Amino acid sequence: MKISVERFLSTIAFVTIPIWLPFWFLDNQFKWGIFELKFFKFFYEFDTSEPNEDEQPDIEYPVKEKLQIDFELHTKYFISSLQDSKRIVSSLENNLANIDKSLKDPQIFKIGGLTVVRTSELNLYDFNLLIQCLDNDFKRSKNFGFAKNSKTSFFGIADKKTLNNIVGQTSTGNNYAYSLVNGQENYLGINNEIDLSSKYTTDFFDELTGKIPAGNIR
């Protein structure tokens, strides 16, 4: 049976109460400060909190290569398994309002059991931030961001293994990470050692969004 150091020290302190308690009262009464010494504090001051095994590490993935993205030329989509499109749009609007921005021209589509919101005028950082926000707001749903143009497409999801990272895949089959901490503005950090834990591919999202009428997004 494994016993923690904290529990062991607590047991010693309890068993030896008849020895140290009178001295503690005297120390407290006459303000000697003996029990404030680091040696004595070691026995009764320690962190009793239990480690959270589910806590995600706040790390950044190594960048093997920087894929430059001209995001203004991409069409942007947010895709969710949540069927309530009003809640999705409200989440996007509220989270953008928190950084004094607004959601421009959201267009909503229902395709293949998924809710798709097409929008415009987002920079790359805000796009990835909103992917994280959707995942925070709707933890029971699958939430994605997808962006495409004639040259490059990519999808992203909130990383379940770390904090503040969006991970995904490009149309060339490369895995990447986008750090919300360092504020990278115009590139994806290619790293094929990243485990996406996702069955989806850019081909799936390209076919899905291909069913949406082109329309005009200013």
N, C-alpha and C positions, 0 to 999 in steps of 0.2 A: 504493500500500500504506500503510495507516494504522498508525503506530507510536505506542504509548502513551508518555506522559511518563516513566513508571517504567522502561520498557525502554530509552528513549533515555539516561536518566541512568545506568543500569546499564552501558550500552555505553561511555559516557565514562569511568566509574570503572574499567572493565576495561582500556581502552586506556592510561590514564594511570597504571597501577600502578607502573611504574618510577620515576615522579616522586614520588608521594605515599607509597608504601609505607615507604621509609626514615624519613620524618618520622613516620609512624604508629607505627613501632617505638620511636622516640625518645620520642614523646609518651606511649606506653604504659609505657615503662621509667621515665621520670622524673616521671610523673603530672602533666604540664603541663595536661592537660585541653583542649588545643586542639581536638581532634576531637569534644569534647562541646559545642562552641559550636553554636548553632542554624544558623549558616551552613553548617557542614560536615555537620550531621545531615541537612540538606535533601537532600544528595546520596546518602545511603545508608540513610536511614530513611523508608520509605513503605509504604503499604498495598498488599500484593501480591495481595490476594484479588480474585477475579473477581466482578463483579456478577452476582447471581442474577436473570435475566430473568423467572423464574417467581415471584419473591417477591411476595406480595400486599401492597398498601398497607394500613396500619392507619388507616382513615378512618371517619368517620361520615357517612351520607347526610344532606343537608338535609331538615328536616321541614317540609313545606308545610302540613300539618294534623295534629292529634292526634286519632286515633280512640280514644275511651275504650272500654275492654273490661272488662266485669264477668266475669272469667274463671271465677269460682266456678260460674256458671250454664252454662258450656260443657262439653260432653262432649269428652274429649281422646283423640286417636288418634296413634299412631306407625305409619307405613306404610313398608315396605321391600321392595325386590325380592329381598333375601336370603331364601332359603327356610328357613334354620336359625333357627327361632323361639327356641330355647334361647339361642343366641348373642345375639340381639337383646335378649331380656329380661335376660340377664346383663350386657350393656353398659349398659342403663338402670339396673339395680340398682347396679352397681359405680360408675358415675359419680355417682349420687345419694349413695351411701355416702361418696364423697369430700367431700361437703359436709354430712355427718352427717344425711342424710335417707334415706327408704326409698320404694320403689315400692309403691303401694297397689292391691291388687285387680287385678293385670294379667289381662286376658282376651285370649286369642289366637285369631285367625281366619285362615283361608286363603281368599282370594277373588281370582279372576281372575289367578292367578299372583303375587299379592302377599301378604305377611305383614302382618297388621294387629294391633296391640296397643292395646286400649282400657284406659284407666286413669283414676284420679281423684285428687283432692287434690294437684294440682300448681298452683303459682302460675305466672303468665305468664312470669316470668324463667326458672324451672327448666324449663318446657316448651321454651322456645327454646334454652336451654343444652343440653338433651338432643338436640335436632335437630342441633346442632353436633357433639355427642359421637358420635352415630350416624354422621355423615358422616366424622369422624376415624377411627372404628374400622372402618368398612366402606366404604372409598374406592371399591371397584369396584361398589358397589350404589347404587341410587337410594333416597334416604332423605328422608322428608317428615314433617312434623307437620301435623295437621289438627284444628281445633276448631270446634264448631258448637253453636248453640242455635236457638231459634225465630226470633231476630231477625238474628243475624250469624254468618257462618262465614268461616273463612280458613285458608289453608294456607301453610306456610313451608318453605324449603329453605336450606341453608347457602350463603352467597354465595361463588361461585368467584372473584370478582374482587377481593374485599377480605377483610380479617381481621375476625373478631368481629362479623359482621353476619348476621342471618337476613333473607332477603327473601322476599316472597310476595305473595299477592293476596287481596282480600276478596271476599265474595259480591256486592258492588256493582261489582266490576270495577276497583277501585283497587289499584294496586301500593303496597307499603309496605316499610319496613325496620325491623328491631328491633335495636338496638345492645346487645350483651352487655357493652360497656364502661361505658356510663353508667348501667346498671342500671334502665332505665325499667321501671316496675312495672305500670302499668295502661293503657297505650296503645300503639297502633301508629303509626309515623311515616309518614303517607301522602306518597308522592312518585311520581307517575306517570311521571317521567323515568327511573326505575329499570328496567333491562333484566333481566327474569327469566331469559331464555334457557331457558324451560321451556314444553313443549307442554301441560302440565296446567292445569286450571282448577278452581275450587271446585265447579263442577257435577259434574266427574268424581269428586271425592272425596266429594261429597254422595251421589251415586248409589252409589258403592262402599260407603260405610259404611251406606247405607240398606238394604243386603242383610243386615246384621248384626242378629240378634235384639236387641230393645231391652234386656231384662234389667234388673237393678237394680245400680247402682254406688253404694255409699255413700261 
